[in-house]
Structure formats: C-alpha cells, structure tokens
Amino acid sequence: MFDAASSPGQTPQPLPPAQPPAPGVPGPRTPVSTQERPRQTARPGGKQRDAFFDNAKYLAIVLVAMGHSWEPLKGDSRILEGLYTVVYSFHMPAFIIISGFFSRNFDMRPDRLKRLVTGVLVPYVAFETAYPLFNNLVTGSHQEISLLDPWFLTWFLCALFVWRLTTPIWKLVRHPLPVALVVAMLASVTPNIGDDLDLQRVLQFLPYFVLGLNMKPEHFQLVRRRAVRIAAVPVFAAALLVGWWAVPRMNTAWFYHRDSAQELGAPWWCGPVMTLAMMACSLLLTACFFAWVPGRKTWFTTLGAGTICGYLLHGFLVKFADYRGWFDHAWLHRPLGEILVTLLAGAAVTLLCTAPVRRVFRFAMEPKMEWAFKQDAARLARERGRQAHEKAAS
C-alpha cells in the first residue's frame, strides 16, 4: 500500500525557501529522515503482527480445548456445565470475529485465492480425511470418509472457506450486518438445510464473521479501556450465575448453532428470538473477553500464530482419550479431577501451538503447492526485473 507521500504518478514539488520565524512563533519542525526514524520490529515478510490479536487467538483456542475436554465430564457437575455454557457462548464468536477482521482485504486476486486454498481448503480435506481414519484405527470401526459432512472440528474450516469467498459480497452490501442477521434467523427455522457442509453453523455464525469484516482497529481499542476491564468482572460473575441457573432449564445445543429450532424441539419462532438473544449475550461476553486480553507481548504471544495447528490437532487427543474410556474414571468427575483435565487440555493445546509442531505439520497446515497453480506472469516479470535491478546495482 502506498501512502499519500509516496503515491506513484505524482511529481514532487520543490519546497519554498525557508523563512525565519516571527518573534514568539515556533519555527517549522525539521523533517526527520528515514534513517533517523526508529525501526519497528517486523516478522519475516515485512508484515507486523499485533500482539493483542495473537494473544486473543491463543486464549480463545485454549478455551476451545478446555471446552472439548469438559464435554465428557459436565453431565456430573452443574458448576462445570454452567462454566461450559458461559465459555461456549463467546469463545467461537470471538475467534470468528477476529477471522472476519483479518479477512477485510480479501478479494478474488489470484494470490489471495491461492492462500485460501492452501491455508483453508487443503487442511479441511486433509483433516476431514484424517479424523475418520483415526477413528477407524483406534476403535476398529468402519466410519466412511465424507468431505460434505464436516466431522468434529473441521466445520470451522468449511465455514471459513465459505465466509471468505463471500467477503466481496458483504463489502458490497449497504447494510451487511442486518442482512447477515436475517440470514442467520432464517437458517434457525429451516430444518431442511441438512448436514451438508454444516450449513446451519455456516449461516448461524455468519453475523459474527460479517461483524469482524466491518470492524476497525479503534473498535477493539474501545473495549480495551480500563473502565471496560473493570466492568467485565461483574459481567462475567453474573454470566456464571446465569449459566449455573440455566443448566436444568436450557438446552446447551443452542450454543452449537448446528440445529434449527424445530430440531431442538422448540417452536419455530424460538429460532429468530434465540438468534438475537444469544448474539447479544455473545457480543457482551466477547467484549469482556477482549477487554481482558493483554495488548503487550507476553510469553504466549508467539503461540497465536499457531492456533490453527492447536485447533486441528488437539481433537485427536480428546478423541483418543474418549475412545479409550479415560474420561470414565470416577475420580475425574470430581472437582480435583476436573481441574486436572482442564490444566492438561490447556497445556496440550499450548504445546501444539509451538513452532516445532507447526514445522512438523506444515505439509498439511500451510503447504506451498507451487506445482498446483499457474504462475502469475506479471509477478514473475516483476521478480525478474527486481533481480536484474539488484544485479545491476551490485
């Protein structure tokens, strides 16, 4: 991107001769040369990473892993199920909002489509194949591989692929968020959508992605003020109380956004009502979550770059423990056992986000696949020109 000072096609105008300042009036500031400006740390490739977003992604993925580890245990603890309800009301919305925020510049440019294929579609195909094979290997069953029916964790990759492809549409629509909300409400009363590509989740979670598309950095700054951080304490305390109260009164499946109202045994009109009510609660708790995310660089900031790795791999650990019956031990269903499972889940997903693990699984998470794409003639010409210029300069 070019700023106004370096836009191509503009001829620099000569500066007027300097005039001495009038008495009592400060003179013009002397421009600081590029060499004198402090350098900012940037990652390889020239793009800087924002510590806040890496911190938020890491903390959200830790909550995802903990939530999955609570599923086999929550039935025996009303407190744990209440906590599970609260976490599920905001952890995926927070992750999806961030995904939308970083999709703002997506268009149909070949390099961005290529990254969408290698960074989303290929991992989806790889893990949608790997999970059933893993299930068959461990349990001896014969589950079929189906790329149209996302299994366990892979629904998010399928949804992200669809959302990002539709980004140009949402950038074109005059009122994108209300339209996305209407789509989500209509999906909640349409049981005939079926399970193909997990479209219920794709459509019901769509407003969070569209919201992220329309957010600006200053919107995140608003929720990171000290007053919001303080207010988040009683808000989360109240949410935990409501979650505990709602355990015997509300179907937790509402938070998964994978079924219509009719499929959950509720009247059709509950779908739109619950869509709006749950989005209001989710956004409130997501704002409180963002308020608590540190904006400075911490020990886990670098792990934020590997969250997709932690997300896709921790499912194998959770499923293996479930297949082997490890969650059936009675002592794990007591408070100390639940705390131990929570800590192990957090530690495991943290390890899976580290750079060595990312390097090992890069072939599936971030494949290059240059062989699969046509070469961009314009890019190759620019690269040859750059190399020729560097050679001539040397």
VOMISE-491810 format. One record per residue (C-alpha): residue in three letters; z, x, y. Coordinates in steps of 0.1 Angstrom, whole numbers, padded with zeros to 4 digits, always signed. Layout:
<nodes>
ALAZXY ...
</nodes>
This chain:
<nodes>
MET+0000+0000+0000 PHE-0008+0012+0035 ASP+0014+0006+0064 ALA+0000-0001+0099 ALA+0002+0035+0109 SER-0020+0047+0081 SER-0044+0019+0076 PRO-0079+0031+0068 GLY-0107+0024+0093 GLN-0085+0029+0124 THR-0092+0058+0148 PRO-0061+0075+0161 GLN-0058+0070+0199 PRO-0048+0100+0220 LEU-0013+0098+0233 PRO-0008+0096+0271 PRO+0007+0126+0288 ALA+0044+0127+0287 GLN+0061+0116+0319 PRO+0096+0128+0329 PRO+0122+0100+0325 ALA+0136+0084+0356 PRO+0172+0093+0365 GLY+0196+0074+0343 VAL+0169+0063+0319 PRO+0168+0079+0284 GLY+0136+0096+0276 PRO+0113+0086+0247 ARG+0125+0097+0212 THR+0107+0126+0198 PRO+0088+0117+0167 VAL+0102+0132+0136 SER+0077+0150+0115 THR+0072+0140+0078 GLN+0086+0174+0068 GLU+0119+0167+0087 ARG+0125+0132+0071 PRO+0150+0131+0043 ARG+0133+0127+0009 GLN+0143+0097-0012 THR+0147+0101-0049 ALA+0119+0085-0069 ARG+0112+0081-0106 PRO+0081+0097-0121 GLY+0050+0079-0110 GLY+0062+0076-0074 LYS+0079+0043-0076 GLN+0116+0040-0067 ARG+0139+0019-0088 ASP+0165-0003-0072 ALA+0199+0003-0088 PHE+0210-0033-0082 PHE+0183-0047-0104 ASP+0187-0022-0131 ASN+0225-0029-0131 ALA+0218-0066-0132 LYS+0193-0064-0161 TYR+0217-0042-0181 LEU+0247-0065-0176 ALA+0226-0096-0184 ILE+0214-0081-0216 VAL+0249-0072-0226 LEU+0259-0108-0221 VAL+0229-0119-0243 ALA+0240-0096-0271 MET+0276-0108-0269 GLY+0265-0144-0269 HIS+0245-0139-0300 SER+0275-0123-0317 TRP+0297-0152-0308 GLU+0274-0179-0324 PRO+0288-0175-0359 LEU+0324-0174-0346 LYS+0325-0200-0318 GLY+0330-0230-0341 ASP+0366-0220-0349 SER+0377-0213-0313 ARG+0375-0238-0284 ILE+0381-0210-0260 LEU+0353-0188-0273 GLU+0329-0218-0274 GLY+0338-0226-0238 LEU+0331-0190-0228 TYR+0299-0191-0248 THR+0289-0222-0228 VAL+0295-0206-0195 VAL+0276-0174-0204 TYR+0247-0194-0217 SER+0245-0214-0185 PHE+0234-0183-0165 HIS+0226-0152-0184 MET+0190-0161-0192 PRO+0184-0177-0159 ALA+0195-0145-0142 PHE+0172-0124-0164 ILE+0142-0148-0158 ILE+0148-0149-0120 ILE+0146-0111-0120 SER+0115-0112-0142 GLY+0099-0136-0117 PHE+0109-0114-0087 PHE+0091-0084-0103 SER+0060-0105-0111 ARG+0053-0113-0074 ASN+0024-0088-0072 PHE+0008-0098-0105 ASP-0028-0108-0103 MET-0058-0106-0126 ARG-0065-0070-0117 PRO-0076-0051-0149 ASP-0047-0026-0148 ARG-0021-0053-0145 LEU-0037-0074-0173 LYS-0037-0042-0194 ARG+0000-0037-0187 LEU+0007-0074-0196 VAL-0010-0069-0229 THR+0007-0036-0238 GLY+0041-0045-0224 VAL+0045-0081-0234 LEU+0018-0093-0258 VAL+0018-0064-0282 PRO+0057-0063-0285 TYR+0056-0100-0292 VAL+0031-0096-0320 ALA+0050-0066-0334 PHE+0084-0082-0334 GLU+0072-0117-0344 THR+0059-0099-0375 ALA+0089-0076-0380 TYR+0116-0103-0379 PRO+0103-0124-0408 LEU+0096-0092-0428 PHE+0131-0080-0422 ASN+0145-0114-0432 ASN+0125-0113-0465 LEU+0135-0077-0472 VAL+0173-0083-0467 THR+0176-0118-0481 GLY+0148-0118-0507 SER+0133-0150-0492 HIS+0097-0156-0485 GLN+0095-0166-0449 GLU+0060-0168-0436 ILE+0048-0149-0405 SER+0036-0172-0377 LEU+0025-0160-0343 LEU+0026-0195-0330 ASP+0063-0202-0337 PRO+0084-0177-0319 TRP+0114-0167-0340 PHE+0149-0160-0326 LEU+0145-0136-0297 THR+0107-0134-0294 TRP+0104-0167-0274 PHE+0111-0148-0242 LEU+0081-0125-0246 CYS+0059-0155-0253 ALA+0073-0173-0223 LEU+0070-0142-0200 PHE+0033-0138-0211 VAL+0025-0174-0201 TRP+0046-0174-0169 ARG+0030-0142-0157 LEU-0005-0154-0165 THR+0001-0185-0143 THR+0015-0164-0114 PRO-0017-0167-0093 ILE-0014-0205-0096 TRP+0022-0206-0083 LYS+0013-0183-0055 LEU-0015-0207-0045 VAL+0005-0240-0047 ARG+0021-0251-0014 HIS+0054-0261-0029 PRO+0057-0242-0062 LEU+0094-0247-0070 PRO+0094-0286-0067 VAL+0062-0286-0088 ALA+0078-0264-0115 LEU+0109-0286-0115 VAL+0088-0317-0121 VAL+0071-0299-0150 ALA+0104-0290-0165 MET+0117-0326-0161 LEU+0086-0340-0178 ALA+0089-0315-0206 SER+0125-0326-0212 VAL+0113-0362-0220 THR+0083-0351-0241 PRO+0093-0346-0278 ASN+0057-0344-0289 ILE+0053-0309-0273 GLY+0063-0294-0306 ASP+0074-0259-0315 ASP+0041-0241-0310 LEU+0047-0211-0287 ASP+0081-0226-0280 LEU+0066-0245-0251 GLN+0097-0266-0245 ARG+0115-0234-0235 VAL+0085-0221-0216 LEU+0083-0252-0195 GLN+0120-0259-0191 PHE+0128-0224-0180 LEU+0098-0223-0158 PRO+0116-0232-0125 TYR+0137-0200-0127 PHE+0107-0178-0130 VAL+0089-0196-0101 LEU+0121-0192-0080 GLY+0121-0155-0087 LEU+0084-0153-0076 ASN+0093-0168-0043 MET+0125-0148-0036 LYS+0126-0118-0013 PRO+0150-0088-0013 GLU+0170-0103+0016 HIS+0178-0134-0006 PHE+0196-0111-0031 GLN+0214-0095-0001 LEU+0228-0129+0008 VAL+0247-0133-0024 ARG+0260-0097-0024 ARG+0281-0102+0007 ARG+0319-0097+0004 ALA+0326-0134+0011 VAL+0304-0144-0018 ARG+0320-0119-0041 ILE+0355-0133-0033 ALA+0343-0169-0037 ALA+0328-0161-0071 VAL+0363-0156-0086 PRO+0375-0192-0083 VAL+0339-0205-0091 PHE+0339-0187-0124 ALA+0375-0197-0131 ALA+0365-0233-0125 ALA+0335-0229-0147 LEU+0356-0216-0176 LEU+0379-0246-0173 VAL+0349-0270-0173 GLY+0334-0251-0202 TRP+0366-0255-0222 TRP+0368-0292-0213 ALA+0331-0298-0222 VAL+0333-0283-0257 PRO+0340-0315-0276 ARG+0321-0336-0251 MET+0288-0319-0247 ASN+0261-0306-0270 THR+0257-0269-0265 ALA+0220-0272-0274 TRP+0213-0284-0238 PHE+0217-0248-0227 TYR+0190-0235-0250 HIS+0163-0256-0233 ARG+0143-0258-0265 ASP+0146-0296-0272 SER+0138-0328-0254 ALA+0164-0354-0246 GLN+0153-0376-0274 GLU+0156-0348-0299 LEU+0192-0342-0288 GLY+0200-0379-0294 ALA+0202-0388-0258 PRO+0183-0415-0238 TRP+0151-0402-0222 TRP+0164-0404-0187 CYS+0191-0378-0195 GLY+0163-0352-0197 PRO+0155-0351-0159 VAL+0191-0356-0149 MET+0203-0328-0171 THR+0174-0306-0160 LEU+0185-0309-0123 ALA+0223-0308-0131 MET+0220-0277-0153 MET+0198-0259-0129 ALA+0223-0265-0101 CYS+0251-0251-0122 SER+0230-0222-0135 LEU+0220-0212-0100 LEU+0255-0213-0087 LEU+0268-0191-0116 THR+0238-0168-0113 ALA+0245-0163-0076 CYS+0281-0154-0085 PHE+0269-0131-0112 PHE+0246-0113-0088 ALA+0275-0111-0063 TRP+0295-0090-0088 VAL+0266-0067-0098 PRO+0271-0033-0082 GLY+0244-0022-0058 ARG+0251+0015-0062 LYS+0241+0038-0090 THR+0266+0037-0119 TRP+0268+0052-0154 PHE+0248+0023-0168 THR+0221+0021-0141 THR+0195+0041-0161 LEU+0200+0017-0190 GLY+0185-0011-0170 ALA+0151+0004-0177 GLY+0155-0001-0214 THR+0167-0037-0215 ILE+0137-0050-0234 CYS+0144-0024-0261 GLY+0180-0035-0263 TYR+0170-0072-0263 LEU+0145-0069-0291 LEU+0164-0045-0314 HIS+0199-0060-0312 GLY+0186-0091-0330 PHE+0182-0070-0362 LEU+0219-0060-0361 VAL+0231-0096-0355 LYS+0208-0110-0382 PHE+0218-0083-0407 ALA+0255-0090-0402 ASP+0248-0127-0406 TYR+0227-0122-0438 ARG+0253-0100-0453 GLY+0281-0125-0446 TRP+0301-0101-0424 PHE+0309-0129-0400 ASP+0325-0149-0428 HIS+0357-0127-0429 ALA+0386-0148-0418 TRP+0402-0122-0396 LEU+0371-0120-0374 HIS+0377-0157-0365 ARG+0410-0148-0349 PRO+0414-0136-0313 LEU+0415-0099-0322 GLY+0385-0102-0344 GLU+0365-0120-0318 ILE+0374-0093-0292 LEU+0363-0066-0317 VAL+0330-0083-0324 THR+0324-0087-0286 LEU+0331-0050-0280 LEU+0308-0039-0309 ALA+0280-0061-0296 GLY+0283-0046-0261 ALA+0284-0011-0275 ALA+0255-0016-0298 VAL+0231-0031-0272 THR+0242-0003-0248 LEU+0231+0023-0274 LEU+0198+0005-0279 CYS+0190+0007-0242 THR+0193+0045-0241 ALA+0163+0068-0235 PRO+0163+0084-0271 VAL+0160+0049-0287 ARG+0133+0039-0262 ARG+0113+0070-0271 VAL+0115+0063-0308 PHE+0103+0027-0304 ARG+0078+0033-0276 PHE+0049+0028-0300 ALA+0059-0009-0302 MET+0075-0015-0268 GLU+0053+0005-0245 PRO+0021+0015-0264 LYS-0006+0033-0244 MET-0035+0018-0264 GLU-0062+0035-0243 TRP-0085+0031-0272 ALA-0084-0007-0270 PHE-0096-0010-0234 LYS-0127-0004-0215 GLN-0124+0025-0190 ASP-0123+0015-0153 ALA-0154+0032-0138 ALA-0140+0030-0103 ARG-0107+0046-0114 LEU-0124+0073-0133 ALA-0146+0081-0103 ARG-0116+0083-0081 GLU-0098+0106-0106 ARG-0128+0129-0108 GLY-0131+0130-0070 ARG-0094+0138-0067 GLN-0096+0166-0093 ALA-0127+0180-0076 HIS-0109+0180-0042 GLU-0079+0197-0057 LYS-0101+0224-0073 ALA-0120+0230-0041 ALA-0087+0232-0022 SER-0074+0258-0046 
</nodes>
